[in-house]
Every structure is written in structure tokens, then in C-alpha cells.
Amino acid sequence: MDLPTLKERIAAVQSKREYLLSLLEQPNLGILRVDVNQALEELDELVEEYKRTIPEADSN
């Protein structure tokens, strides 16, 4: 996979973060709140690892 494609895919994943945050605001989320929190943690870890691996990615 080339770098531009990877950047596009990471940007697409990052764009989902706001949606996950909006889900946490739902009062009827119940036990799914745990899954949403886990997804947010893993998404943040993925992005941080990407930035450590490809430092130039932080310039976008």
C-alpha cells in the first residue's frame, strides 16, 4: 500500500471519531457504552501508532 492511500484510510478512520463521541452522549446506549469506549481507545491508539511510524503524517 502506498503512502497516499494509507493517509486517506487513516483520515477516513479519524473522521469516525466524532461519530463515536456523539454515540457516548446517547442516554439509551446501555452496555454498548463499553464497546464505544473501547472503539475510541483503539482508534486513538491506532492514530498515535501511525504518527509514530510515519512522522510526516503529523504534518497534515
Protein Blocks (a to p, Z undefined) as FASTA:
>chain_A
ZZklmmmmmmmmmmmmmmmmmmmmpmklmmmlmmmmmmmmmmmmmmmmmmmmmmmlmmZZ
